[in-house]
């Protein structure tokens, strides 16, 4: 069955989560990270769909076209949204591809519902909390100020450009930054984003790693400021999840944007192998 890419809404207890649905074949769900939008996959998604997959791209709670009145944010509730989305699509199991905290949520979803998740792809995904509890508490207080009105959207856009996009040039970076500034110039969306930054704690995903039996592919960039040692993070993913993976040189926090073709070179074989296993099990 073929699906159009018009924005659709998944109703959750506290609001609606937006997603698009296009292509046909095994389901692949693309999940942005904190402070990012569905548009982060605008160049990757058509290529995955063209390779024979039904590609669903979701916004996070409070982001993009999703509602902004959710009461809870973070890895676990995002994982619950992904499970509900795959159930709603009624075409699973699905491969979940998550950027940053989207990858963390995908891992929790795989731990919760292995019947619905056939594979997980981490694009600079967090598998553990990089800060101590004390430092985390300090940073949460800092985030309340840093991402307040009227400067919060501009500060986040600056950080994406100057820090998270280090390394190779990012195609379309100016348009991406302009979109983020417009999006988080909206007080309701900035407020939701700030709530997420304060709530986010990747100890939630680390506690579930031993429950994951799903194949995992992990992609990191060696200039990503969120990881002091990208190769150590890949080694951790291998040790805890049995992940396959790669570290890309001169790539920051968005490998699917800075090194799209190299990401596709490892992503498409992983999708083929994972969905082939699903067909064999069926």
Protein Blocks (a to p, Z undefined) as FASTA:
>chain_A
ZZdfbdcddddfkbccddddededddddddddehiafklmmmmmmmmmmnopacddddde
hiajbcfkbfbecjklmmmmmmmmmmmnopaccddddehjlmmmmmmmmmmmmmlmgbdc
dehiafbdfbdfklmmmmmmmmmmmmmcfklmmmmmmmmmmmmmgcjddehklmmmmmmm
mmmmpmklmmmmmmmmmmpccklmmmmmmmpcbdcdddddfkbfkbmblklmmmmmmmmn
opacdddehiafblmlmmmmlmmmmmmmmmmmmmmmmmmmZZ
